[in-house]
Amino acid sequence: MKAILCSQYCQPDDLVLADVPDPVAGPGEAVIAIKAAALNFFDILMIQGKYQIKPPFPFSPAAEVAGVIESIGPGVTDLKVGDRVVASCGHNGAREKIALPAASIVKIPENLDYDRAAGIIIIYGTALHALEDRASPKPGETLAVLGAAGGTGLAACELGKLMGLKVIACASSDEKLAFAKAHGAELTLNYAKEDLKEGLRKLTDGKGVDIIFDPVGGAYAEQALRSIAWEGRFLVIGFAAGDIPKMPLNLALLKGCDIRGVFWGAWTRVNPAKNRANLEKLVKWTAEGKISSHVDRTFPLAQTADALKVLAGRQAMGKVILHP
């Protein structure tokens, strides 16, 4: 089968399309013939050796897949050949087939296409965990989402609205803000044109923001923290801007606020049953049209480098999907 391989830490253009042996389902496993594999910003960090998870070489990027069950191993009773499914794999999704534990695989309904299904797991899983488990949200509270048109940001806008929060989308262009507004945001702020701290305080009538969802980091993080409300919650999601910010801790004291880490991947390993229930709920909501799982664009497997460069350039609004 064909696979995109990273054999040493490299840039997207250095990835290689190669032939590798077909996987075989071991005990408790199933082989998925992959129809769609979703990319995320951390795939770029992973191939560069800058991510906290470092798979053994050679590996493929892409951490979430959708497709059809091709074969099952001994002991698998809840899946059968031909089932339409989605799964989180951590890495190795940019290939034609993958063997995964059956417990990590969730069935999808006929009315949910593979591209949108593949894009549900990580961004919506992260956003749901962040907002439901870490943010302690109360209906009517304000939620500021940085990088609001990116994958995780867009998921936070949609889920925030579903939870009854007043969503403020923050992004670097009017086009991105219009997109976020069409996906759940009530208010918008262009931080390329307007000071983020002052803008958020103005939009909240001086009170400050109750919950800040930050997948961007960099210089915007401290500005956002300075706009937080008394007893607000600042959610650390990731660092798409590249720089990991160093926060003055006196701000946490003066604001009486919390800075809360959101490490979805580690949480899923500690709470597998809750994570599976979350994923089943997200699949249902996507099939029902309650969340969009919007696909920005798709690429054939051979153009994985081009797909990753779209993410690196922060050009995507929604998900970038590979078709093996």
C-alpha positions in Angstrom: 0.0 0.0 0.0 1.0 3.7 -0.4 2.1 5.8 2.6 3.6 9.2 3.2 6.7 8.6 5.3 8.8 10.7 7.6 12.1 8.9 8.0 13.9 11.7 9.8 12.9 15.1 11.1 12.2 17.2 8.1 10.1 19.8 6.4 6.8 19.0 4.5 8.6 18.9 1.1 11.0 16.2 2.4 8.2 13.7 3.0 8.3 10.7 0.7 5.5 8.7 -0.9 6.5 5.0 -0.6 5.2 1.4 -0.7 4.9 -0.3 2.7 3.4 -3.7 3.7 -0.3 -3.9 4.2 -1.3 -4.0 7.9 -2.7 -7.2 9.5 -5.4 -7.0 12.3 -4.0 -8.5 15.5 -6.2 -9.6 18.5 -8.7 -6.9 19.3 -7.8 -4.9 16.2 -9.5 -4.0 12.9 -8.0 -2.8 9.6 -9.5 0.4 8.2 -9.3 1.1 4.5 -8.8 4.9 4.8 -11.1 7.1 2.7 -10.1 10.4 4.4 -7.3 11.4 6.8 -7.4 14.8 8.6 -4.3 16.9 9.1 -3.7 19.2 12.1 -1.2 21.9 12.9 0.7 19.6 15.2 1.5 17.3 12.3 4.0 19.9 11.1 5.6 20.1 14.5 5.7 16.2 14.7 7.6 15.8 11.4 10.0 18.6 12.6 10.6 16.9 15.9 9.1 19.8 17.8 6.0 18.1 19.2 5.8 16.5 22.6 4.9 13.1 21.0 7.8 11.6 18.9 6.8 8.4 17.0 9.5 6.0 16.0 10.7 6.4 12.4 9.5 5.9 9.8 6.0 7.3 10.5 3.2 9.0 8.6 1.5 12.3 9.7 -2.3 12.6 10.1 -3.8 11.6 13.4 -7.5 11.0 12.5 -9.0 8.8 9.8 -12.4 7.8 8.4 -13.0 4.8 6.2 -14.4 1.3 5.9 -13.5 -1.8 8.0 -11.6 -4.2 5.7 -10.8 -6.9 8.2 -11.1 -7.7 11.9 -8.8 -9.6 14.2 -9.6 -12.3 16.9 -11.9 -11.1 19.7 -13.5 -8.2 17.8 -17.3 -8.5 18.1 -18.7 -5.0 17.8 -17.4 -4.3 14.3 -17.8 -6.1 10.9 -16.3 -5.9 7.5 -17.9 -3.0 5.6 -18.8 -0.8 8.6 -18.3 2.9 8.0 -16.1 4.2 10.9 -13.9 7.0 12.3 -10.9 6.7 14.6 -8.1 8.6 16.2 -4.7 7.1 15.5 -2.2 9.7 16.8 -0.1 9.4 13.6 0.2 7.1 10.5 -3.1 8.3 9.0 -1.5 9.5 5.7 -1.6 6.0 4.1 -4.1 3.7 2.5 -4.8 1.4 5.4 -4.2 1.2 9.2 -4.7 -1.4 11.9 -6.1 0.1 15.1 -7.6 -1.2 18.4 -11.3 -1.9 17.9 -12.0 0.0 21.2 -10.7 3.2 19.5 -13.0 2.9 16.5 -16.5 4.5 16.3 -19.2 3.7 13.7 -20.6 6.6 11.6 -24.1 6.9 10.0 -24.7 6.7 6.3 -25.6 10.4 6.1 -22.1 11.5 7.4 -19.5 11.7 4.6 -15.9 10.6 5.3 -14.3 14.0 4.9 -16.4 15.6 7.6 -16.2 12.6 9.8 -12.4 12.5 9.7 -12.3 16.1 10.9 -14.4 15.7 14.0 -12.1 13.9 16.4 -9.3 16.1 17.5 -10.6 19.7 17.0 -14.1 19.0 18.3 -12.8 16.5 20.9 -10.3 19.2 22.1 -12.9 22.0 22.1 -15.6 19.9 23.9 -13.1 18.7 26.6 -11.8 22.3 27.0 -15.3 23.9 27.3 -17.1 21.1 29.1 -14.5 19.7 31.4 -12.0 22.5 31.9 -13.8 25.9 31.5 -16.6 25.4 34.1 -19.0 27.4 31.8 -22.2 29.0 32.9 -24.9 29.9 30.3 -24.6 33.5 29.2 -20.9 33.8 30.0 -18.6 35.3 27.3 -16.2 33.1 25.4 -13.3 34.8 23.4 -11.9 32.4 20.8 -8.4 33.3 19.4 -7.6 31.9 15.9 -11.4 31.6 15.5 -11.4 30.5 11.9 -8.8 27.7 12.3 -9.9 24.2 13.0 -10.0 24.2 16.8 -11.1 27.8 17.0 -14.1 27.1 14.7 -15.0 24.1 16.8 -15.0 26.2 19.9 -17.2 28.8 18.3 -19.8 26.2 17.3 -19.7 24.3 20.6 -19.7 27.5 22.6 -22.9 28.6 21.0 -24.4 25.2 21.6 -23.6 25.6 25.3 -25.3 28.9 25.5 -22.2 31.0 25.7 -21.8 34.5 24.1 -19.0 33.8 21.6 -16.5 36.5 20.6 -14.4 35.4 17.5 -10.9 36.9 17.3 -8.9 36.5 14.1 -6.5 38.3 11.8 -8.7 39.1 8.9 -12.3 40.3 8.2 -12.8 37.3 5.9 -11.9 34.9 8.8 -14.2 36.8 11.1 -17.1 36.6 8.7 -16.5 32.9 8.5 -16.5 32.5 12.3 -19.7 34.5 12.6 -21.4 32.1 10.2 -20.4 29.3 12.6 -21.6 30.5 15.9 -19.8 33.7 16.8 -22.0 36.6 18.0 -19.3 39.3 18.1 -15.9 39.7 16.3 -12.6 41.3 16.8 -9.8 41.7 14.2 -6.6 41.6 16.2 -4.5 42.6 13.1 -6.3 46.0 13.2 -7.4 46.5 16.8 -5.7 46.1 20.2 -6.8 42.7 21.5 -6.9 43.7 25.2 -8.8 47.0 24.7 -11.1 45.5 22.1 -12.2 42.6 24.3 -12.8 44.9 27.2 -14.9 47.2 25.0 -17.0 44.3 23.7 -17.7 43.2 27.3 -18.6 46.7 28.5 -15.4 46.8 30.6 -16.2 43.6 32.6 -13.7 41.4 30.7 -14.0 38.0 29.2 -15.2 35.0 31.3 -13.5 32.3 29.2 -10.5 32.7 26.8 -9.9 29.8 24.4 -6.3 30.2 23.1 -4.9 27.8 20.5 -2.6 30.6 19.1 -0.2 31.6 21.9 2.6 34.1 21.0 2.1 37.8 21.7 -1.7 37.5 21.7 -1.9 35.3 24.8 -0.8 38.0 27.3 -3.0 40.6 25.7 -6.0 38.3 26.0 -5.1 37.4 29.6 -5.0 41.2 30.5 -8.7 41.4 29.2 -10.0 38.5 31.4 -12.8 39.1 33.9 -12.6 38.5 37.6 -12.4 34.8 38.2 -12.1 34.2 34.5 -10.6 31.0 33.0 -7.8 31.1 30.5 -7.6 27.9 28.5 -4.2 27.0 27.1 -4.9 25.0 23.9 -1.8 25.3 21.8 0.8 27.6 20.2 0.0 28.0 16.5 1.9 31.3 16.5 5.1 29.3 17.3 6.2 31.1 20.4 5.2 29.7 23.8 4.3 32.8 25.9 5.7 33.5 29.4 2.8 34.9 31.4 3.4 37.4 34.3 1.8 35.6 37.2 0.8 38.8 38.9 -2.0 38.9 36.3 -3.5 35.7 37.8 -3.3 37.3 41.2 -4.8 40.6 40.2 -7.6 39.1 38.2 -8.4 36.2 40.6 -8.3 34.1 37.4 -7.3 30.6 36.5 -4.9 29.5 33.8 -6.0 26.0 32.8 -4.1 23.6 30.6 -6.0 21.6 28.0 -4.1 18.5 26.9 -6.8 16.5 25.1 -4.4 13.6 24.1 -3.3 12.9 27.6 -6.9 13.3 28.9 -8.2 10.6 26.4 -5.7 8.1 27.8 -6.8 8.7 31.4 -10.5 8.9 30.5 -11.1 6.5 27.5 -14.7 5.8 28.3 -15.6 9.5 28.6 -13.6 10.3 25.4 -15.5 7.6 23.5 -18.8 9.0 24.7 -17.7 12.5 23.6 -16.8 11.2 20.2 -20.1 9.4 19.7 -21.9 12.6 20.8 -19.9 14.6 18.3 -20.6 12.1 15.4 -24.3 12.4 16.2 -24.2 16.2 16.4 -22.4 16.4 13.0 -24.8 14.0 11.3 -27.7 16.1 12.7 -26.1 19.3 11.4 -25.6 20.9 14.9 -21.9 21.2 14.1 -20.4 21.7 10.7 -17.0 19.9 10.7 -16.3 22.3 7.8 -13.7 21.1 5.3 -11.6 23.9 3.9 -10.0 21.8 1.1 -8.8 18.3 0.2 -5.6 16.9 -1.3 -4.6 13.5 -2.8 -2.0 11.6 -0.7 0.8 12.5 -3.0 0.3 16.2 -2.3 0.6 15.9 1.5 3.4 18.5 1.6 1.1 21.1 -0.1 -1.7 20.3 2.4 0.7 20.8 5.4 1.9 24.1 3.9 -1.7 25.4 3.9 -1.8 24.7 7.6 1.7 26.2 8.2 0.6 29.4 6.4 -2.6 29.6 8.5 -4.6 29.7 5.3 -7.2 27.1 6.2 -10.6 27.9 7.5 -11.8 24.5 8.8 -10.1 21.2 8.1 -7.6 20.1 5.6 -8.2 16.5 4.4 -6.1 13.9 2.5 -7.6 11.3 0.2 -5.4 8.2 0.2 
